[in-house]
Each structure stands twice: as C-alpha cells, then as structure tokens.
Amino acid sequence: MIRNILWDVDGTLLNFKDSEKHALSSCLMGAGIRPTDEMIAKYSEINKSFWERLERGELTRDQILVQRFEVFFDLIGKKVNISKFEKAYQAALANVFFYYDNSLMLCQKFKEEGFRQYVVTNGVASTQNKKLRDSKFYYIMDDVFISDEIGHPKPNQQFFKTVFDSIPNFSKEETIIIGDSLTSDIRGGNNAGIQCCWYNPRGEKPDLNVRIDYEIKHLWELQKILNNNIK
C-alpha cells in the first residue's frame, strides 16, 4: 500500500523547459544578446550534462552553476560577466513556472485523500523555495527536500536517507517516487529501495539500465497506480 509520494519538481510537477526558455531568453536580452531557439536548445543540452555530472559526484553545485555558462558563452562566442548573469538567471527562473497536467489540482486531490506528499528536488534552494511557494505546492506538501540544503543531490543514497529519516513512521514499502529523470529520480529510487514511477510524457525509450516499476505519460495516470496499491 502506497502512503508516501515523493515528487520531483522540474520536468514533473512543473514544465522546466518552458521556464528555462523564458528565464534564459530574458537574461540574454538583458545582456544585449538576441536569443535564438538554437541557443536555447544548446544551453539546455549543456545544462543537462552539467547536472548529470553533479549527480555522479564529478562536480560541486557551485562549479556547475558557473561552468555551464562559461561553456555556453564560449560556444556562442559572447563575453558576459558570468557571476552577474548567473544571479540574474536564478532570479528569473524563480519568478516563472508552468504546471504540467494540472499538477497542483492532482496534488491537492491526493492530500484530501490522505496521502503524504514530499518534494525531492535538485537545485538552488532560494530558486526552488520561491518557485514552490509561488506555485502553491509548498502549502500542499508535507515537507520539501532540496539537494542544495541537504548537501547531497539525487540519486545519492545520502539524499534519500535524509528524506527517509525526516518522515514520521517511514516505510520504504509504502513509498513511491515520481520523476522524469532516469539518472536522478529513477536511479535514485532504485538506490533507495523504493517503488519508481517514470513520468515520460514524450514517450521516450529508456536509455539506462534502471528498474522502472511504472511508466506514465500523464500525471493523472498515477491515480490508478495508487488505487491498485490500496486494494
């Protein structure tokens, strides 16, 4: 029986790609650079690769926040104050959000049904906290766990140990993680020994050897999974 739901945020509850595009475009224009779809796509690719390096323990959080932009601006042949741009980008990213699949309504429904829900997210604490408050998820969740505050990112087992130790009367058998990332959410869930639900709205093929207990294209499909686990 599932009692605890661990939610990833960016790419699962919220559409990070749209937020990323909005924030990056705004900051590029502020730096006097005309953004293009090619630039946005290239940055997104670079950013993803750097966060995966954080997940593997190859870089620190502070290193990736700066180095991703160093690589990006070198690639497009522009010079900016990286530190200033990074601060502006975090502020812009915190001020915009887009829901996936009426996710707020779904989480409210689960709360009313008695499920305990927790945010488990990698990212910058100030950005994530503001975004969670503005989007109202902060007031629905039973607790929020951010890698920047814990000191370890998903999929690190220490991240999940901190989460589990903080949940009253916790049981792995009663817990499921839902996320779009195979490298952080699903692998993290595998490492932690809990059930894993891959949110895969684009119908991509898994490219990692990880255990996927459930796969959904729409977040509301989770209702059936939870109902089956109650019976």
Secondary structure as GFF3:
##gff-version 3
##sequence-region A 1 231
A	DSSP	beta_strand	4	7	.	.	.	ID=ss1
A	DSSP	alpha_helix	16	30	.	.	.	ID=ss2
A	DSSP	alpha_helix	37	55	.	.	.	ID=ss3
A	DSSP	alpha_helix	61	76	.	.	.	ID=ss4
A	DSSP	alpha_helix	82	94	.	.	.	ID=ss5
A	DSSP	alpha_helix	103	112	.	.	.	ID=ss6
A	DSSP	beta_strand	116	121	.	.	.	ID=ss7
A	DSSP	alpha_helix	125	134	.	.	.	ID=ss8
A	DSSP	three_ten_helix	137	139	.	.	.	ID=ss9
A	DSSP	beta_strand	143	146	.	.	.	ID=ss10
A	DSSP	alpha_helix	147	150	.	.	.	ID=ss11
A	DSSP	alpha_helix	157	166	.	.	.	ID=ss12
A	DSSP	three_ten_helix	172	174	.	.	.	ID=ss13
A	DSSP	beta_strand	175	179	.	.	.	ID=ss14
A	DSSP	pi_helix	182	186	.	.	.	ID=ss15
A	DSSP	alpha_helix	187	192	.	.	.	ID=ss16
A	DSSP	beta_strand	195	199	.	.	.	ID=ss17
A	DSSP	beta_strand	214	216	.	.	.	ID=ss18
A	DSSP	three_ten_helix	219	221	.	.	.	ID=ss19
A	DSSP	alpha_helix	222	230	.	.	.	ID=ss20
###
